Amino acid sequence: MAIAMGDDGLARYTLRAGESRLDLNARLGQTLRLSHSGAIACTHCGRATRKSFGQGHCYPCFKRLAQCDTCIVKPETCHYFAGTCREPEWGERHCFQPHVVYLANSSGLKVGITRHTQLPTRWLDQGAIQALPILEVETRQQSGFVEMLFKGQVADRTNWRAMLKGEVAEIDLCAERDRLLATLADGLADLRARFGENTIRTLDAEPLAIDYPILEAPTKVVSHNFDKTPSVGGTLMGLKGQYLMFNTGVINLRKFTGYEISVE
C-alpha cells in the first residue's frame, strides 16, 4: 500500500494489486473485500514460502540479507566494521548515508530515525499526526546511538490501538525538541567527540501536520489476520498508517507483504 502526502496535508492511499492501482481515498464509505488465496511469495527472490519472515521474505533470504539483520532494527549494533556485514555493498549504499533523527506524535511523543529519502513516508507509515526532524547524522549506526540517548527520555514505539482510535492530543514538538536537546546535551557532546563535531547536526525545521482520510475511527479495535481469516472486508471507514479500517475491524497490510490477495 503506497501512501503519499497531498499539498493539503492529507495522506493519500493507493492499493497496488498486480498492475492495477486502486485509489483507496475514493473508496471511503464503500464496500471493499480482500481475499488471500493461500499463496505467499518472497518479495526478494520470488520463491513460494509457507510463512513470511521479516515482512515478506522466505526463511533463506531472511537469514542471508543485510536488510533483514538485527542491526536494521537496532542500528547501534552495526557490525560492518567488524567485517561481518551480511552484504557489505548493500550496507555501504543504505547505511552509510545521512539519516534523520525525528520526533513524531502517533500515539504520543516518540523518537525515530530514518533516511532522508524516506521522509515523509516513514511518518505516514506510522500514522503520525505531527512530525519534526531534529538532528541529521552521517550514518545509520550514529543515528542508532543518538536514538539510544533519546530513548532514556521518550518512547520509541507507537501504541497502534491508541493511534487508530485517534486518542492522540497535539504536542508542541518544538518545545519538546528544545527540552530534549538541552537535557541530552552532554550525551550528544560525547557522541560528537567520538565521531566528529560535524557528524551530528542540529536541524532548524518546522513541524509537519498530517491528516488522514477517516470517516469514523473505531472505539474498540478488532484486528483481522489473513492467516486466520482469509477473506477480510466490510465498509471502508478509514485509512491510517498501514491500516485499513473497516466497520468489521482493522488490518495492517504491511504485516502481510508477499501474500497473494484479490480485491473486490
C-alpha positions as CSV (number, residue, x, y, z in Angstrom):
1,M,0.0,0.0,0.0
2,A,1.6,3.3,-1.1
3,I,1.0,6.5,0.8
4,A,1.7,10.0,-0.3
5,M,1.0,13.3,1.2
6,G,-1.0,15.9,-0.7
7,D,-0.4,19.6,-0.6
8,D,-3.4,19.9,1.7
9,G,-1.7,17.7,4.3
10,L,-4.0,14.8,3.7
11,A,-2.5,11.3,3.3
12,R,-3.5,9.7,0.0
13,Y,-3.6,5.9,-0.2
14,T,-3.1,3.7,-3.2
15,L,-3.6,-0.1,-3.1
16,R,-1.2,-1.9,-5.5
17,A,-2.7,-5.1,-6.8
18,G,-0.6,-6.5,-9.6
19,E,-0.5,-4.0,-12.4
20,S,-3.7,-2.3,-11.1
21,R,-3.8,0.7,-8.8
22,L,-6.8,1.4,-6.6
23,D,-7.5,4.9,-5.1
24,L,-8.5,4.0,-1.5
25,N,-9.4,7.5,-0.5
26,A,-12.1,7.4,-3.2
27,R,-13.4,4.1,-1.7
28,L,-14.2,5.5,1.7
29,G,-17.8,4.6,2.7
30,Q,-17.9,1.8,0.2
31,T,-17.6,-1.9,0.5
32,L,-14.2,-3.4,-0.1
33,R,-13.1,-7.0,0.3
34,L,-9.6,-8.5,0.3
35,S,-9.1,-12.3,0.0
36,H,-5.9,-14.3,0.5
37,S,-5.5,-17.2,-2.0
38,G,-3.2,-19.0,0.4
39,A,-0.1,-18.3,-1.7
40,I,2.9,-16.4,-0.2
41,A,5.9,-15.4,-2.3
42,C,9.2,-14.0,-1.1
43,T,9.4,-10.3,-2.1
44,H,13.2,-10.7,-2.8
45,C,13.7,-13.9,-4.6
46,G,10.1,-14.7,-5.6
47,R,10.1,-18.3,-4.3
48,A,7.0,-19.8,-2.7
49,T,7.1,-19.9,1.1
50,R,4.7,-21.3,3.7
51,K,5.4,-18.5,6.0
52,S,6.6,-14.9,5.6
53,F,9.6,-13.7,7.6
54,G,10.6,-10.1,8.2
55,Q,7.7,-8.5,6.2
56,G,7.7,-10.6,3.1
57,H,10.8,-12.8,2.9
58,C,11.3,-16.6,2.7
59,Y,13.5,-18.0,5.5
60,P,16.7,-18.3,3.4
61,C,16.5,-14.7,2.4
62,F,15.6,-13.6,5.9
63,K,18.8,-15.3,7.2
64,R,21.0,-14.1,4.3
65,L,20.0,-10.5,3.5
66,A,21.6,-7.5,5.3
67,Q,18.2,-5.7,5.2
68,C,16.8,-8.5,7.5
69,D,19.6,-8.4,10.0
70,T,19.1,-7.3,13.7
71,C,21.2,-4.2,13.1
72,I,18.5,-2.7,10.9
73,V,16.1,-2.6,13.9
74,K,19.0,-1.7,16.3
75,P,21.4,0.4,14.2
76,E,23.8,0.9,17.2
77,T,24.7,-2.9,16.9
78,C,26.0,-2.4,13.3
79,H,28.9,-4.8,12.8
80,Y,30.2,-3.6,9.4
81,F,33.5,-2.5,10.9
82,A,33.9,-6.0,12.4
83,G,33.9,-7.4,8.8
84,T,30.8,-9.4,9.4
85,C,28.1,-7.5,7.5
86,R,26.0,-9.9,5.5
87,E,26.2,-7.7,2.4
88,P,28.9,-5.0,2.7
89,E,28.0,-3.3,-0.6
90,W,24.3,-3.1,0.4
91,G,25.4,-1.7,3.8
92,E,27.5,0.9,2.1
93,R,24.6,2.1,-0.1
94,H,21.9,2.1,2.6
95,C,23.7,2.6,5.9
96,F,26.5,5.0,5.0
97,Q,24.3,7.9,4.1
98,P,22.7,10.8,6.1
99,H,19.9,9.8,8.5
100,V,17.4,12.0,10.3
101,V,16.5,11.7,14.0
102,Y,13.0,12.9,14.4
103,L,10.2,13.4,16.9
104,A,6.7,12.3,16.0
105,N,3.3,12.1,17.5
106,S,1.4,9.0,16.5
107,S,0.1,7.8,19.9
108,G,2.1,10.3,22.0
109,L,5.6,11.6,21.7
110,K,8.2,9.3,20.2
111,V,11.6,9.4,18.7
112,G,12.6,7.7,15.5
113,I,15.3,7.5,12.8
114,T,15.1,7.2,9.0
115,R,16.9,8.0,5.8
116,H,16.3,11.4,4.2
117,T,14.7,9.6,1.2
118,Q,12.1,8.0,3.5
119,L,10.5,11.3,4.6
120,P,7.6,11.9,4.9
121,T,6.8,8.2,4.1
122,R,8.1,7.0,7.4
123,W,5.8,9.2,9.3
124,L,2.8,8.3,7.1
125,D,3.5,4.6,7.7
126,Q,3.4,5.1,11.5
127,G,0.2,7.1,11.4
128,A,1.9,10.2,12.9
129,I,-0.3,13.3,13.0
130,Q,2.8,15.5,13.7
131,A,6.5,15.2,12.9
132,L,9.6,17.2,13.3
133,P,13.2,16.4,12.2
134,I,15.6,17.5,14.9
135,L,19.1,16.1,14.0
136,E,21.0,14.9,11.0
137,V,23.8,12.3,11.3
138,E,26.3,10.9,8.8
139,T,25.5,7.1,9.2
140,R,22.8,4.8,10.3
141,Q,24.9,3.5,13.2
142,Q,25.3,7.0,14.5
143,S,21.6,7.5,14.3
144,G,21.2,4.4,16.5
145,F,23.5,5.8,19.2
146,V,21.6,9.1,19.2
147,E,18.3,7.3,19.4
148,M,19.5,5.3,22.4
149,L,20.2,8.6,24.2
150,F,16.7,9.9,23.5
151,K,15.0,6.6,24.4
152,G,16.0,7.3,28.0
153,Q,13.6,10.3,27.9
154,V,10.9,9.4,25.3
155,A,9.3,6.3,23.8
156,D,10.5,4.8,20.5
157,R,7.3,2.8,19.8
158,T,3.7,3.5,18.8
159,N,0.7,2.3,20.6
160,W,-1.1,1.2,17.5
161,R,-4.5,0.8,19.1
162,A,-4.5,4.4,20.5
163,M,-3.2,5.6,17.1
164,L,-6.2,4.0,15.3
165,K,-8.7,5.2,17.9
166,G,-7.5,8.8,17.4
167,E,-6.8,9.2,21.1
168,V,-3.9,11.5,20.5
169,A,-3.5,15.1,21.8
170,E,-1.4,17.6,19.8
171,I,2.1,18.2,21.2
172,D,4.3,21.3,21.0
173,L,7.1,19.4,19.2
174,C,9.4,22.4,19.0
175,A,9.2,22.8,22.8
176,E,9.9,19.1,23.3
177,R,12.9,19.3,20.9
178,D,14.4,22.2,22.8
179,R,13.8,20.4,26.1
180,L,15.4,17.1,25.0
181,L,18.4,18.7,23.3
182,A,19.1,20.6,26.5
183,T,18.7,17.5,28.7
184,L,20.8,15.4,26.4
185,A,23.5,18.0,25.6
186,D,26.3,16.1,27.4
187,G,25.5,12.8,25.8
188,L,25.4,14.4,22.3
189,A,28.7,16.2,23.0
190,D,30.2,12.8,23.8
191,L,29.0,11.3,20.5
192,R,30.3,14.3,18.6
193,A,33.7,13.9,20.3
194,R,33.6,10.2,19.3
195,F,32.5,10.6,15.6
196,G,33.4,14.2,14.8
197,E,32.0,17.6,15.6
198,N,30.1,17.9,12.3
199,T,28.7,14.4,12.1
200,I,25.7,15.2,14.3
201,R,24.0,18.4,13.2
202,T,21.0,20.2,14.7
203,L,18.2,20.9,12.2
204,D,16.1,24.1,12.1
205,A,12.9,22.6,10.7
206,E,9.3,23.3,11.0
207,P,6.8,20.7,12.4
208,L,4.7,18.9,9.8
209,A,1.0,18.3,10.5
210,I,-0.6,15.2,8.8
211,D,-4.3,14.4,8.3
212,Y,-5.7,11.0,7.4
213,P,-8.9,10.0,5.5
214,I,-11.1,8.7,8.2
215,L,-14.9,8.7,8.3
216,E,-15.2,7.1,11.7
217,A,-12.4,5.9,14.0
218,P,-13.0,2.6,15.8
219,T,-13.9,2.8,19.5
220,K,-12.9,-0.8,20.0
221,V,-10.0,-2.2,17.9
222,V,-10.6,-5.7,16.4
223,S,-7.6,-6.9,14.3
224,H,-8.1,-9.0,11.2
225,N,-5.5,-11.6,10.2
226,F,-5.3,-13.3,6.8
227,D,-3.7,-16.4,8.4
228,K,-6.8,-16.9,10.5
229,T,-9.5,-15.3,8.2
230,P,-8.5,-15.5,4.5
231,S,-11.3,-13.1,3.5
232,V,-11.5,-9.7,5.1
233,G,-13.7,-6.7,4.4
234,G,-16.7,-4.5,5.0
235,T,-17.4,-0.8,4.7
236,L,-14.1,1.1,4.5
237,M,-14.2,3.6,7.3
238,G,-10.7,5.0,7.3
239,L,-7.0,4.7,6.5
240,K,-4.2,5.4,8.9
241,G,-0.6,4.2,9.0
242,Q,-0.6,0.9,7.1
243,Y,-4.0,0.0,8.4
244,L,-7.3,-0.3,6.6
245,M,-10.2,0.5,9.0
246,F,-13.4,-1.4,8.2
247,N,-16.6,-1.4,10.1
248,T,-15.8,-5.0,10.9
249,G,-12.2,-4.4,12.2
250,V,-8.8,-3.3,11.1
251,I,-5.9,-4.9,9.2
252,N,-2.3,-4.0,8.9
253,L,-1.4,-4.6,5.3
254,R,2.4,-4.2,5.8
255,K,2.3,-7.3,8.0
256,F,1.1,-9.4,5.0
257,T,3.7,-8.3,2.4
258,G,4.2,-11.1,-0.1
259,Y,0.7,-12.6,0.3
260,E,-1.4,-13.1,-2.9
261,I,-4.5,-11.0,-2.5
262,S,-7.5,-10.5,-4.7
263,V,-9.5,-7.3,-4.3
264,E,-13.3,-6.9,-4.8
